[in-house]
Amino acid sequence: MGTFTKVVLTATLVVFLAVRWTAPRFDAESLRGARVLVTGASTGIGEQMAYHYARFGAQIVITARREKVLQQVAEKCLSLGAQKALYIAADMASESDPDKAVDFALENLGGLDYLVLNHIGPSPFSMWDGDVEHTRWLMKVNFFSYVQMAWRALASLEQSKGSLLIVSSLLGKMPSPFVAPYTSTKFALNGFFGALYHELAMNNSNVSISICTLGLIDTESAMDKVRGVTNVPAYPATDAALNIIITGATRQPELFYPWFTQIVTLSKDWFPSATNYIIQNSYNYNP
Ligand SMILES: NC(=O)c1ccc[n+]([C@@H]2O[C@H](COP(=O)([O-])OP(=O)(O)OC[C@H]3O[C@@H](n4cnc5c(N)ncnc54)[C@H](OP(=O)(O)O)[C@@H]3O)[C@@H](O)[C@H]2O)c1
C-alpha cells in the first residue's frame, strides 16, 4: 500500500471516529408528545418511522395515497403508545394535496415539531428509455411536493424550534444506472435542502434540517426491484427508520445509513475510475 493511500485511509478513519464520538446524545423522552407529520407512511421506512415515533409517545399524522392502509398503520400506532395517530390520504403529484396534508397536521396537532418528508412515487428500475413525462411526474412527487410542504410548515417549525427531515439516498450523491429519473429527484432534494440549510443558519433560524442519505434498505418496493440484479447488501427498514428519527431529534445535519455510505460517497470523488468500474460491474446486466 502506497504512502498516499495510507494517509487517505487514516484520515478517513480519524474523521469517521471523530464524528461518531462527538455525536450528540439522543434523549427518547424529548419525543414524548412531539407533533410529527410523516409522509409515505403507509409502508416501508415511513411506516417503520411511524411505529418508532408511536413507541416514543409522539402525536403523529401519517399520509400517503392509500387510505385503508393508513388507517391500519394509525391503529397500530395507537396500540404502540402514540398519544395521537391521525391520517390523511394525499397524492403528492397533485397541486393542492401537499398543502392539504400539512394544514391537516397543523390544525389537528396545533403545530408541528417534526416534518418528515419521506414519500417517493413508484419508478421503474430500467435503462432510460426517453420517458420524459414520467421524469416530470416523478419530480413533482419526489421533489416539488417536498419543497411545497417544507414551505407550508416552516413558520410552525420556526415557532416550535422544530426539525425538517429529508429522506434522501446514496443515489442522490452518486448516480447509478437504471434509476436516472429517481437519482435526479434525489440530487434535486440534496441541492435544494442543502442550500436551505445554509440560509436558515445564516438567518439564525430555530429550524434544523437533517438530510438522510440511505443505502439499500430491505423494503418490499426496493427488494422487488433489485432481487437477482445486484448483490449489494440491504439493511433493515426498522433500523434505518430509527436512525433517521434520532438524527432529527439530535438536530444533526446529515445521516449516512449504513455508515459506509459516507465512505462510498467520498470514494466517488477520490477514486472516480475505480468507483465507476465497481458501479458498472455490480449488476447482472447483459446488453
Ligand atoms: N428502500 C431503499 O432501498 C431506499 C434507499 C435509499 C433511500 N430510500 C428512501 O427512503 C424513502 C422511503 O423509501 P421506501 O423504500 O420505504 O419506499 P416505499 O416502500 O416504496 O414507500 C413509498 C411510500 O410513498 C407513498 N407514495 C407513493 N406514491 C405517492 C404519491 N403519489 N403521493 C403520496 N404518497 C405516495 C407510498 O404509499 P401509497 O402507495 O399508499 O401512496 C408509500 O407509503 C424514500 O425517500 C426513498 O428514496 C430508500
The ligand as a Tripos MOL2 file, in Angstrom:
@<TRIPOS>MOLECULE
LIG
   48    52     1     0     0
SMALL
NO_CHARGES

@<TRIPOS>ATOM
      1 N1        -35.5990    1.2910    0.2290 N.am      1 LIG1
      2 C1        -34.4010    1.6790   -0.1680 C.2       1 LIG1
      3 O1        -33.5340    0.8780   -0.5740 O.2       1 LIG1
      4 C2        -34.0240    3.1450   -0.0870 C.ar      1 LIG1
      5 C3        -32.7060    3.5020   -0.3440 C.ar      1 LIG1
      6 C4        -32.3380    4.8340   -0.2890 C.ar      1 LIG1
      7 C5        -33.2900    5.7860    0.0300 C.ar      1 LIG1
      8 N2        -34.5700    5.4240    0.2640 N.ar      1 LIG1
      9 C6        -35.5430    6.4710    0.5270 C.3       1 LIG1
     10 O2        -36.3380    6.1340    1.6560 O.3       1 LIG1
     11 C7        -37.6600    6.6670    1.4940 C.3       1 LIG1
     12 C8        -38.6730    5.5660    1.6930 C.3       1 LIG1
     13 O3        -38.3830    4.5180    0.7900 O.3       1 LIG1
     14 P1        -39.1870    3.1440    0.8750 P.3       1 LIG1
     15 O4        -38.3400    2.0980    0.2670 O.co2     1 LIG1
     16 O5        -39.7080    2.9590    2.2470 O.co2     1 LIG1
     17 O6        -40.4040    3.4540   -0.1180 O.3       1 LIG1
     18 P2        -41.7220    2.6120   -0.3560 P.3       1 LIG1
     19 O7        -41.7510    1.3970    0.4970 O.co2     1 LIG1
     20 O8        -41.8810    2.4510   -1.8290 O.co2     1 LIG1
     21 O9        -42.8670    3.5830    0.1740 O.3       1 LIG1
     22 C9        -43.1860    4.7390   -0.5280 C.3       1 LIG1
     23 C10       -44.2690    5.4800    0.2200 C.3       1 LIG1
     24 O10       -44.6380    6.6270   -0.5600 O.3       1 LIG1
     25 C11       -46.0720    6.6010   -0.7820 C.3       1 LIG1
     26 N3        -46.3670    7.1800   -2.0900 N.ar      1 LIG1
     27 C12       -46.1070    6.6640   -3.3250 C.ar      1 LIG1
     28 N4        -46.5590    7.4910   -4.2820 N.ar      1 LIG1
     29 C13       -47.1410    8.5370   -3.6500 C.ar      1 LIG1
     30 C14       -47.8250    9.7060   -4.0980 C.ar      1 LIG1
     31 N5        -48.0130    9.9730   -5.3990 N.pl3     1 LIG1
     32 N6        -48.3060   10.5570   -3.1620 N.ar      1 LIG1
     33 C15       -48.1490   10.2980   -1.8400 C.ar      1 LIG1
     34 N7        -47.5140    9.2300   -1.3520 N.ar      1 LIG1
     35 C16       -47.0250    8.3470   -2.2530 C.ar      1 LIG1
     36 C17       -46.4420    5.1140   -0.6830 C.3       1 LIG1
     37 O11       -47.7720    4.9160   -0.2590 O.3       1 LIG1
     38 P3        -49.0540    4.8530   -1.2010 P.3       1 LIG1
     39 O12       -48.7600    3.8440   -2.2770 O.co2     1 LIG1
     40 O13       -50.1230    4.4280   -0.2500 O.co2     1 LIG1
     41 O14       -49.2750    6.2240   -1.7170 O.co2     1 LIG1
     42 C18       -45.5160    4.6490    0.4290 C.3       1 LIG1
     43 O15       -46.0730    4.9440    1.6820 O.3       1 LIG1
     44 C19       -37.6860    7.2830    0.0910 C.3       1 LIG1
     45 O16       -37.4710    8.6630    0.1720 O.3       1 LIG1
     46 C20       -36.5300    6.6090   -0.6160 C.3       1 LIG1
     47 O17       -35.9890    7.3880   -1.6550 O.3       1 LIG1
     48 C21       -34.9680    4.1190    0.2100 C.ar      1 LIG1
@<TRIPOS>BOND
     1     1     2 1
     2     2     3 2
     3     2     4 1
     4     4     5 ar
     5     4    48 ar
     6     5     6 ar
     7     6     7 ar
     8     7     8 ar
     9     8     9 1
    10     8    48 ar
    11     9    10 1
    12     9    46 1
    13    10    11 1
    14    11    12 1
    15    11    44 1
    16    12    13 1
    17    13    14 1
    18    14    15 2
    19    14    16 1
    20    14    17 1
    21    17    18 1
    22    18    19 2
    23    18    20 1
    24    18    21 1
    25    21    22 1
    26    22    23 1
    27    23    24 1
    28    23    42 1
    29    24    25 1
    30    25    26 1
    31    25    36 1
    32    26    27 ar
    33    26    35 ar
    34    27    28 ar
    35    28    29 ar
    36    29    30 ar
    37    29    35 ar
    38    30    31 1
    39    30    32 ar
    40    32    33 ar
    41    33    34 ar
    42    34    35 ar
    43    36    37 1
    44    36    42 1
    45    37    38 1
    46    38    39 2
    47    38    40 1
    48    38    41 1
    49    42    43 1
    50    44    45 1
    51    44    46 1
    52    46    47 1
@<TRIPOS>SUBSTRUCTURE
     1 LIG1         1 GROUP 0 **** ****
